[in-house]
Amino acid sequence: MNKQILVLVGLIGLLGWGVYDYAFSEKDNMNDTSLNSRIENNDLISGIKEGNLAPEFQLQTLEGREVKLSDYKGKKVILNFWATWCPPCKAEMPHMQEFYLQNENVEILAVNLTTAEKNTNDIGKFVKDYGLTFPILLDTKGDIGETYQAFTIPTSYIIDSQGIVRKKIVGPMDKEMMEQLIKSID
């Protein structure tokens, strides 16, 4: 008798979890129709969740030029957060550079978490050693890394040509992964 009650409670619990999971995954998974509707109605909110308008920021490049995320509206963007001492970041950078050279319709913005660096002089040396030609932005106050919740690095965001966050990736990417992610968005 006790086993039957336990099994029944377990089944009810699983059923409840299934209903809960289905209901909330439908809200979280943004389909293109509802996203297009939100774009047309100018009903987008700024945030880092998929389907949100990527939060605007302005940072300086390694060369001292001011760059805003909105400068790249109309282009697909890979927004990457990294540091020179991070082994997965080091592994990812050659893939990013190769991808960047082969995809002129995609911009890579590599935001160095400068407040996490032991020596800021290492940034320029890193960029030179890896032959990086995409924009390197310096988050000298740590605000942008915090806004984009780049607590584990590398962290990247795939942003479509309308400035909408389509995917967040925690961990390193390779060239093939970048190609697949970019092909999947407008």
Summary of the structure (lengths in Angstrom):
residues: 186
radius of gyration: 20.3
end to end distance: 57.4
largest distance: 74.6
contacts: 515
relative contact order: 0.16
helix: 45%
strand: 20%
